[in-house]
């Protein structure tokens, strides 16, 4: 570190004005953002500081956000030509080669700048130093420019702000003299593996193709280079590496993910969960350290079910769920799975021997790139997944009658494609009724289709998922029934084949707690990703908001409300003095970030009132939520603790809460909600006491869930 670099300690310890001066230049001509973020000092990490700045800008509102975007210079624009860019912008545009454009490139970028400003009213913002910090090339910048010109204005504003925060992250790292070297290496490994593809113009790796076998061999060599004690490719094509424990007869923690892809898939889906533990093993091996358990990293050969109508065969073989009838399935070219496995040199007869025994394992954990927008929109680097959706997949075909498009009247057609189109709209509408449901028709094919022929056949896929098996099955029943109704009304028939069914699986509580501790240790907000489980929220006069599991009473998270907190002024009433024992309780959907129902006083009768008090509006606003279905929130009085004779007597922090939904249903009592992990005040004595010692710091490597395998990740953990 050079003398020019600053430290996190300086930012935390220096007087406000001096600390703000150290952070000058992070946001273009907008030092007020970093200055206001200092209210949240001390920061446990650079990530915590960045998140505090993101929160300041989020709470500032649209006009200050627009002003920030407009404070940024155009790429290769007038400010660059006149050499009036800030030092930071000059460095960034230079690294991207924009200061050395050809006349043709410069003219093209100028045209794009003009078109973009005319459409959106603000300049195009892109973190031109890219994911590695070393700079995108000019063609990458131009391609991104052209693509984003077609975005919706609101989406594009959000995209500009996201890129601004990435620019700030890079600039902050520069100030701190920090380079995420391991992260860069893991990134490079992804780029390296992405060179192997079934298709020349898009990343596609399906089971046991030439590209797939090259990926397996590359991962195998990589594991050996990282220092694994044992590395091999098993009978279904999984690449398995074992880093042995420091003691014999130790149990094993399994981790890993898949290396196959969907067609035109992403470079990081699945593969992040392979390369991150590989990097961990390499660092352990370099340091000569051993863990108290064996670490088994598995690069699963297949998960996506793209080449054959079989999914999870790589992980299925390890849990004894490999179905031998899969071997006779044909791909699009008529090649059976049995033939493909023999050609790849795999020993089919050895598949039964791959089954792992649960008693030998501590569990299974997985790091996964987020495949949705939640963490990205919140600008939070890590999320903890609490359960895995239950899912069911189908392939189907609708059969009608092909006819000439020019001569067949509209009321005489038996169009197979419009049946599937109508079904797709129904799936969209039905799944949107509950935040815990998703439904997708991802493949839609008209065999031998022609521009002037009414489709007589239409093949399609159907993917339905939900947070519980009951919700999944209800969705499936309704969708299949609707398909039947559509076909009967239109005079067509259909076939539907179930190809996969997986049960919903909650994460192991103990392993999840380790992830939570690890995330909190980094100083970033603890955020739980989709389980569909509701969270009971309660605010106390101390100004703390608690999020609890309504079924177990376990404390999921807590936060101090007020200016500069992660929830802003949410539960503003909770931060104000009020009579002892009053609390507000609400129920919140972690899956959708929307309010589903609100607590009412125990013993109340009749429907919920329709009033919307200030606390609820604050909560809904700060959580980026939609309007609640049952817009009411009422106060509850907590009963006094009986006496103060026994400090060990259980104290009920929250009472039974009536959770109002459309049916005003009840949930069970939530007692001892903090699970021994927080403090409470006895009403009679006024003394503050802890119900249990504080949890110790977690080990450097945390754990998440037990098989079936979770989808964890931006990264989910």
Beta strands, then each sheet from edge to edge (+ up, - down):
strand 1: 230-233
strand 2: 239-243
strand 3: 252-258
strand 4: 294-300
strand 5: 361-365
strand 6: 384-385
strand 7: 387-388
strand 8: 390-399
strand 9: 403-404
strand 10: 437-440
strand 11: 444-445
strand 12: 453-454
strand 13: 457-466
strand 14: 493-502
strand 15: 505-506
strand 16: 528-529
strand 17: 534-539
strand 18: 544-549
strand 19: 555-560
strand 20: 582-589
strand 21: 594-600
strand 22: 635-637
strand 23: 658-660
strand 24: 679-681
strand 25: 688-690
sheet 1: 1+ 2- 4+ 3+ 5+
sheet 2: 6+ 16+
sheet 3: 7+ 15-
sheet 4: 10+ 13- 8+ 14-
sheet 5: 9+ 12-
sheet 6: 10+ 13- 11+
sheet 7: 19+ 18- 17+ 20- 21+ 23-
sheet 8: 19+ 18- 17+ 20- 22+
sheet 9: 24+ 25-
end
